Amino acid sequence: MHFALNMITSTLMLILPLPLFFLGLLIGRRSGPEHPIRGMRRMIMGSVWFSLICAIGATGTYAEGMVQSTPYFSFDLPFGLGQLAIRTEVNDLTVVMLLLVAFVGFIVARYSYTYLDGDSRRMYFLRWFSLTLGSFFTLIASGNMWFFMLSWIATSLFLNKLLAFYRDRPGAVLATRKKYLLDRIADVSLFAAFVLIVRTLHTSQFSHIATALTVMHGSLPVALQIASGLLVLSAVLKSAQFPFHGWLIQVMEAPTPVSALLHAGIIYTGAFLILRMAPLLARVEWAQGALILIGLFALAMTSLMMMTSTQIKGSLAYSTGAQMGFMLLECGLGLYSLAVLHIISHSAYKAHAFLSSGSVVDHYRAPVLPHVSRTATVWNLVLSLLLSTFIASGIGILVGVHFSKQRALIVMGVILTVAISQLFLQVLNKQKIKKSRLLLTMIVVSLSISTAYFGLDALFEVLLGRSFPAVQVLTNTLGNLLLGLITAVFVGLLLIQQMLPRIRYYPFWQYVYVHLYNGLYMDMLLTRWVQKFGPIGYLEFVQKVKEGRSQEVIS
């Protein structure tokens, strides 16, 4: 019975992207309004409906099945590189991610058909959208490292076509070129990591990595430690982490459906790689530390830059960069199930945020910092943190969280405390109101949020726990220092956010503001590098744009 259900699940995962590939190839490069394809709306919606139904079906059959890797076709590679195989990986992570991406893809496809109605290049968009989404599905479902890498590269190349949709916009084309070059560095890094892993563990299948590592005691071989560092590098580049974040902000000139697909789905490629390689990375302590520090630093920098952003979609892009840093931080702490929960919630939020960004303008016609009354003091901040700490820790203990044994959850408790403290600050900073009733309301809301937070964490640990290794972090002196650093960063960000309207008049903050607004000039350095060593120089680029030949830049 289990075997039959697993075969059904595996088959559904295999055929899920096929209509999208067929549609992308059918439309062709020259399709346009002058060469319409009859029933195109039905075809694109039928393809994404098929993918969503397959994903739902795979989730249902997997609930009664078990973890399995099913091969369909394979052949041996030379130089000891194992096999290149069409193999589906049926486990908690892949099934959940397929369902999430299928849902997001369906929503984006439905929105895009109306959004691009009448656009002369709608067929171009539909072609590359179908191929991009199909490639991302194969990346998620693949159980073979080399087929995963082919899907990794294909998804990147197809997405670049969408990001440069408006080829007459120099900024969009230049940002696409930046992403292209950074992605190629990530490709080389990932290829080198896979070579080291396959030649050391003698397997190219994801499902065999954990088993192969069980016979290795103590420190892992140098080759695997180097591979872990290369995996972290690939994930950081794919996740657009500071200082490689510039292109993520600048590709906002792409159509809104492209932004939604990127920020609600494909941007998680790096985090997904870390989750797939968790059995290896969990054994390399310094790689976990690198994920923590890189994620924390990127989160802090992009959060500060977001406070200076004057564009709605730009703020959403900075938010994505910060959230990706947060996910890398969670992975570094060994909170893999919580990272998956974070991906799901952030994906749903970002899809809604981008697809409704047009209506947001009605509420924010101009970037205005909120007024801070005289009652907004550090004492209010301290009081709100104390109330939040009491609530978060109390609920955590009630739901069975052992903070002494699960040190990583202390970090998440601190972050939860900082988050709900803002609810109390909204009340404490108000004047001429009866605060007692509002405070009571905020206490009830905070209790609900804390219960949902720890409850969902426990639920996802039960649902996904068998897919990830158990990791103990922050157990030594260095761990205590990291815990203190993480706490200081989040409390510091809260303090800056609350006091920003007041300190903005100080000369020092105005000095800092200018530098943060310009991204600390890191992206400027990357831009100069792209212009100097890229396939096209800046002056020639501008000239070709003026002549209407900017498509040559990305061809």
Secondary structure, 3 states (H helix, E strand, C coil): CHHHHHHHHHHHHHHCCHHHHHHHHHHCCCCCCCCCCCCHHHHHHHHHHHHHHHHHHHHHHHHCCCCEEEEEEEEECCCCCCEEEEEEEECHHHHHHHHHHHHHHHHHHHHHHHHCCCCCCHHHHHHHHHHHHHHHHHHHHECEHHHHHHHHHHHHHHHHHHHCCCCCCHHHHHHHHHHHHHHHHHHHHHHHHHHHHHHHHCCCEHHHHHHHHCCCCCCCCHHHHHHHHHHHHHHHHHCCCCCCCHHHHHHHHCCHHHHHHHHHCHHHHHHHHHHHCHHHHCCCHHHHHHHHHHHHHHHHHHHHHHHHCCCHHHHHHHHHHHHHHHHHHHHHCCCHHHHHHHHHHHHHHHHHHHHCHHHHCCCCCCCCCCCCCCCCCHHHHHHHHHHHHHHHHHHHHHCCCCCCCCHHHHHHHHHHHHHHHHHHHHHHCCCCCCHHHHHHHHHHHHHHHHHHHHHHHHHHHHHHHHHCCCCCCCCCHHHHHHHHHHHHHHHHHHHHHHHHHHHCCCHHHHHHHHHHHCHHHHHHHHHHHHHHHCCCCHHHHHHHHHCCCCHHHHC
